[in-house]
Amino acid sequence: MSLQGGKDNSPEGMQNGITHGFVATFESAEDRDYYVKTDPAHRAFIAKVGGLVEKAIVVDFTNGVY
């Protein structure tokens, strides 16, 4: 998995309260599913920051598939 992210800096005003964005890239759907459903580090992250996050949007996509 690779992870990139940062604070919003868009001048468009269409963020709907979202202040930060992150993109996690996985080698396969199976790797993604393990991370989401099983990975102890991800489960610990959710437990730690879950109460701090006011709003989240999750989107899964396959690059180039429209």
C-alpha positions as CSV (number, residue, x, y, z in Angstrom):
1,M,0.0,0.0,0.0
2,S,1.1,3.5,-0.7
3,L,-0.5,6.5,1.1
4,Q,-0.6,10.1,0.1
5,G,-2.5,13.0,1.7
6,G,-2.7,16.6,2.7
7,K,-4.8,19.5,3.7
8,D,-7.3,20.9,1.2
9,N,-6.2,24.0,-0.7
10,S,-8.8,24.1,-3.4
11,P,-10.2,27.6,-4.3
12,E,-13.4,26.1,-5.7
13,G,-15.4,26.1,-2.4
14,M,-16.9,22.6,-3.0
15,Q,-15.3,20.8,-0.1
16,N,-18.6,20.3,1.9
17,G,-16.7,20.4,5.2
18,I,-13.9,18.1,4.1
19,T,-10.5,19.6,5.2
20,H,-8.0,16.8,4.3
21,G,-7.7,14.2,1.6
22,F,-5.9,10.9,1.5
23,V,-5.4,8.3,-1.3
24,A,-4.4,4.8,-0.4
25,T,-3.3,2.8,-3.4
26,F,-3.3,-1.0,-3.2
27,E,-1.8,-3.6,-5.5
28,S,-5.1,-5.6,-5.7
29,A,-8.7,-5.7,-4.5
30,E,-7.6,-8.5,-2.1
31,D,-4.9,-6.2,-0.5
32,R,-7.5,-3.5,-0.1
33,D,-10.0,-5.9,1.4
34,Y,-7.4,-7.1,3.9
35,Y,-6.6,-3.6,4.9
36,V,-10.2,-2.6,5.4
37,K,-11.5,-5.7,7.1
38,T,-8.5,-7.3,8.9
39,D,-5.3,-5.3,9.2
40,P,-4.5,-4.7,12.9
41,A,-2.8,-1.4,12.1
42,H,-5.8,-0.1,10.3
43,R,-8.2,-1.2,13.1
44,A,-5.9,0.6,15.6
45,F,-5.9,3.7,13.5
46,I,-9.7,3.7,13.3
47,A,-9.9,3.2,17.1
48,K,-7.5,6.1,17.7
49,V,-8.9,8.7,15.4
50,G,-12.5,7.7,15.0
51,G,-13.7,10.1,17.6
52,L,-11.7,13.0,16.1
53,V,-13.2,12.7,12.6
54,E,-16.3,14.6,12.1
55,K,-17.0,13.6,8.5
56,A,-15.4,11.1,6.1
57,I,-16.0,10.1,2.5
58,V,-14.6,6.8,1.2
59,V,-14.4,6.2,-2.6
60,D,-12.9,3.0,-4.1
61,F,-12.0,3.0,-7.8
62,T,-10.0,1.2,-10.4
63,N,-7.7,3.6,-12.3
64,G,-8.9,4.0,-15.9
65,V,-12.3,2.3,-15.4
66,Y,-15.1,4.8,-15.9
